[in-house]
Amino acid sequence: MEAANLVDVVSNLTTGDRSELTSLIQSGDLSSAVQLATAAIVAVDVAAQTRTENQDYLTKKRIAVILTEETRSFVNCRERRLFKFTHKLFCNCCWV
């Protein structure tokens, strides 16, 4: 289950007057209410951790793309300079 869906399910089970958690508490089944609350906390924690990991991965991927593009630009620029230099050395038209 995706993190966003998991948070929605947890929210539906634990919030509001008609939630499962409220029903368990009102019926006196505190053991089950505690278990549900604990599971909800764990689920939200996992969802938050997943989001953080996804954000970290995307940030690293963006940095890699930027570095690749910058390196490619530098290499292309360097190749052009080298071409111009060698062209001037070996081309008869530039010796005039």
DRENBA-819948 format. One line per 5 residues: number of its first residue (from 0); their letters; for each residue x, y, z of N, C-alpha, C. Coordinates in steps of 0.05 Angstrom, whole numbers. Layout:
! DRENBA-819948
NUM> A> X,Y,Z,X,Y,Z,X,Y,Z; ...
//
This chain:
! DRENBA-819948
0> MEAAN> 17,-24,0,0,0,0,18,25,0; 11,45,-16,26,69,-17,23,85,8; 44,101,14,44,117,39,20,135,41; 12,149,20,-11,167,22,-36,152,28; -40,129,15,-64,113,21,-64,103,49
5> LVDVV> -41,95,59,-38,85,86,-46,106,107; -37,130,102,-45,152,120,-75,158,120; -87,156,96,-116,160,94,-131,138,110; -122,113,107,-135,91,121,-133,95,151; -109,102,160,-104,107,189,-122,130,199
10> SNLTT> -123,151,183,-139,174,191,-169,166,194; -179,151,175,-207,142,176,-212,124,200; -193,107,207,-196,89,230,-194,103,257; -180,126,258,-174,137,284,-186,164,290; -198,178,270,-208,205,275,-238,206,271
15> GDRSE> -251,223,285,-280,227,282,-296,212,302; -321,221,305,-340,208,324,-347,180,317; -346,173,291,-354,146,282,-330,128,275; -307,136,284,-283,120,277,-282,94,293; -266,76,283,-263,50,297,-251,54,324
20> LTSLI> -232,72,326,-219,78,352,-239,88,373; -256,107,364,-277,118,382,-296,96,391; -304,79,372,-322,57,379,-310,38,399; -285,31,396,-271,13,415,-270,26,442; -264,51,444,-262,65,470,-289,66,483
25> QSGDL> -310,73,468,-337,75,479,-347,48,488; -339,27,474,-348,0,482,-333,-11,506; -311,2,514,-295,-7,536,-273,-26,529; -269,-31,503,-248,-49,494,-222,-34,491; -211,-26,514,-187,-9,514,-162,-24,503
30> SSAVQ> -161,-50,507,-138,-65,497,-137,-63,466; -160,-67,454,-161,-64,424,-156,-36,415; -166,-17,431,-162,11,424,-133,19,425; -119,9,445,-90,14,447,-75,1,424; -83,-24,417,-70,-38,394,-75,-22,368
35> LATAA> -99,-13,364,-105,3,340,-89,29,339; -88,43,362,-73,68,363,-43,63,358; -32,41,369,-4,35,365,2,29,336; -16,13,324,-13,6,295,-15,31,278; -32,50,286,-35,75,271,-9,91,273
40> IVAVD> 2,93,296,27,108,300,49,96,283; 52,70,284,73,56,268,68,61,238; 43,59,229,37,63,201,45,91,192; 38,111,208,44,139,201,74,143,201; 88,131,220,117,133,221,130,121,196
45> VAAQT> 120,97,188,130,84,163,125,102,139; 101,113,137,94,130,115,112,155,114; 117,167,137,135,190,138,163,183,130; 173,160,139,200,151,132,202,145,102; 181,133,90,181,128,62,182,154,46
50> RTENQ> 166,173,54,166,199,40,194,212,41; 206,211,65,233,222,68,253,208,50; 252,181,49,270,166,32,266,173,3; 240,175,-5,235,183,-33,245,210,-40; 242,229,-21,252,256,-25,283,256,-27
55> DYLTK> 296,240,-10,325,239,-11,334,227,-37; 320,206,-47,327,193,-72,324,213,-95; 302,228,-95,297,247,-117,317,270,-116; 325,279,-92,345,300,-90,372,290,-101; 380,266,-94,405,255,-104,404,251,-134
60> KRIAV> 381,243,-145,378,239,-174,380,266,-188; 368,287,-177,369,314,-189,398,323,-189; 413,319,-167,441,327,-166,457,313,-187; 452,287,-190,467,271,-210,461,282,-238; 436,288,-244,430,298,-271,443,325,-275
65> ILTEE> 443,343,-256,455,369,-258,485,366,-263; 498,349,-247,527,344,-250,533,333,-278; 517,314,-287,521,302,-313,520,323,-335; 499,340,-333,496,361,-354,519,381,-353; 527,389,-328,549,408,-326,575,396,-337
70> TRSFV> 579,371,-331,604,357,-341,603,356,-371; 579,348,-382,577,346,-411,582,373,-424; 571,395,-413,576,422,-424,606,429,-423; 619,422,-401,647,428,-398,663,413,-419; 657,387,-422,672,371,-441,667,382,-470
75> NCRER> 643,388,-476,637,399,-503,652,425,-508; 652,442,-488,666,467,-490,696,463,-494; 706,445,-479,735,438,-481,742,427,-508; 724,409,-518,729,397,-544,728,419,-566; 710,438,-564,709,459,-583,734,476,-583
80> RLFKF> 744,482,-559,768,497,-557,792,482,-569; 793,456,-564,815,440,-574,813,439,-605; 788,437,-615,784,436,-644,794,462,-657; 786,485,-645,795,510,-656,825,513,-656; 837,505,-634,866,506,-632,880,489,-653
85> THKLF> 871,464,-656,884,446,-675,877,455,-704; 854,466,-707,846,476,-734,866,498,-742; 871,516,-724,890,538,-730,918,528,-735; 926,506,-722,953,496,-726,956,482,-753; 936,468,-762,939,450,-785,925,459,-810
90> CNCCW> 909,480,-809,894,488,-832,909,510,-847; 911,507,-873,925,527,-890,911,553,-890; 885,553,-888,870,579,-890,876,597,-866; 884,586,-843,889,602,-820,918,612,-819; 935,603,-836,963,612,-837,967,636,-854
95> V> 947,645,-867,950,668,-886,954,693,-870
//
